[in-house]
Amino acid sequence: MEDKTTEQLEELTSKIEELTLVVRKLEKEIKDKESNTKEKGKNKGEKKLKIGDRVNIRNPRNGQASSGRVCRIGKEYVTVETRKGKVVRKSYNLKKVKSSSEEESLE
């Protein structure tokens, strides 16, 4: 009787140790993935729009210009001043155009 309980305890102990190792491995993977997403977020910050930036509008409606300059930045929307008037879009529908001075500074 005592032998069975001792064996069961040993089995349970070994299973707990195995599970502990698995949990540690998963925690490490989660931390690695979190650090990777933080780094990606930092890279996205470089693409943030500023007032005065030249942008292309990805989804212009009929009669609207497809490029212009950022003149206002709100919480969700960005206003672009074009030669045909002002256009309001979410930032992900705008693509920043590199100016010649930015290209020179990268070299």
C-alpha positions in Angstrom: 0.0 0.0 0.0 2.8 2.4 1.0 4.7 1.5 -2.2 1.8 2.5 -4.4 1.4 5.9 -2.8 5.1 6.5 -2.9 5.2 5.6 -6.6 2.2 7.8 -7.2 3.9 10.7 -5.4 7.1 10.2 -7.4 5.1 10.2 -10.6 3.2 13.3 -9.6 6.5 15.1 -8.6 8.1 14.3 -11.9 5.0 15.5 -13.9 5.0 18.7 -11.9 8.7 19.2 -12.7 8.1 18.6 -16.4 5.1 21.1 -16.4 7.2 23.7 -14.6 9.9 23.4 -17.3 7.2 23.8 -20.0 5.7 26.8 -18.2 9.1 28.5 -18.0 9.8 27.8 -21.7 6.4 29.3 -22.6 7.0 32.4 -20.4 10.4 32.9 -22.1 8.7 32.7 -25.6 6.1 35.2 -24.5 8.7 37.7 -23.3 10.6 37.3 -26.6 7.5 38.0 -28.6 6.6 41.0 -26.5 10.1 42.5 -27.0 9.8 41.9 -30.7 6.4 43.7 -30.9 7.8 46.6 -28.9 10.7 46.9 -31.3 8.3 46.8 -34.3 6.3 49.5 -32.6 9.4 51.7 -32.3 10.0 51.3 -36.0 6.4 52.4 -36.8 7.0 55.5 -34.7 9.5 56.7 -37.3 6.8 56.8 -39.9 4.5 59.0 -37.9 3.1 62.0 -39.8 3.9 65.6 -38.8 2.3 68.8 -39.9 3.8 69.8 -43.2 4.7 66.3 -44.4 3.9 65.5 -48.0 1.6 62.5 -48.4 -0.1 60.4 -51.0 -3.8 59.6 -50.4 -4.3 55.9 -50.9 -8.1 56.1 -51.6 -9.0 59.4 -53.2 -12.6 59.8 -54.2 -13.6 61.0 -57.6 -12.5 64.6 -58.1 -10.1 64.6 -55.2 -6.4 65.1 -55.4 -4.2 62.1 -54.6 -1.5 64.1 -52.8 -1.0 67.0 -50.5 0.5 68.3 -47.3 -0.6 67.4 -43.7 -2.2 70.5 -42.1 -4.0 69.0 -39.1 -3.6 65.9 -37.0 -6.4 64.7 -34.7 -6.8 61.7 -32.5 -8.1 59.5 -35.3 -8.0 61.6 -38.5 -5.5 63.6 -40.4 -6.4 66.6 -42.6 -4.5 66.9 -45.8 -4.5 70.2 -47.8 -4.5 69.6 -51.5 -4.7 71.9 -54.5 -8.4 71.0 -54.8 -9.3 71.5 -51.2 -8.9 69.7 -47.9 -9.2 65.9 -47.5 -9.7 64.1 -44.1 -8.5 60.5 -43.8 -7.3 58.1 -41.2 -3.5 58.0 -41.0 -3.3 54.4 -42.4 -4.8 55.7 -45.6 -2.0 58.1 -46.1 1.5 57.3 -47.3 4.4 59.7 -46.4 6.4 60.9 -49.4 10.1 61.1 -48.9 11.4 64.5 -49.7 14.8 65.1 -51.3 16.2 66.5 -48.1 15.2 63.3 -46.2 16.9 61.2 -48.8 20.1 63.2 -48.5 20.1 62.8 -44.7 19.8 59.1 -45.0 22.9 58.8 -47.2 
